[in-house]
Amino acid sequence: MLAQRPAIGAYLRRALLDPANTNGELITMLVAFAADQVKDDSTVENTDYTEIFAALMREIGPLLLAPLANQIWTELTHQITGPVPTLHVQTTNSV
């Protein structure tokens, strides 16, 4: 969804990386939205916070890392090769 709307992705990136601009409101809304989605999809009554965290990281992680990935890829390839490889973010539970 965000790949099709780069202006929204750029706004989210700025807002999330500089939380002083939003006083954490955007994070609060994103967490609440993700929690609602996970609860709707879950058959278990107790919400697993790691599931919510993982969902948010899968969606937001590539958005936040994209500018860095583009810079690194450009430096590595000197713009000789094709587009930057696709980023995927995966989380694992701490033991």
Long-range contacts (C-beta under 8 A, 24 or more apart in sequence): 2-59, 2-63, 9-63, 9-66, 12-60, 12-63, 13-63, 13-64, 13-66, 13-67, 16-60, 16-64, 17-64, 30-56, 30-60, 31-56, 50-91, 50-93, 53-91, 54-90, 54-91, 57-89, 57-91, 58-88, 58-89, 58-90, 58-91, 61-87, 61-89, 62-86, 62-87, 62-88, 62-89, 65-89
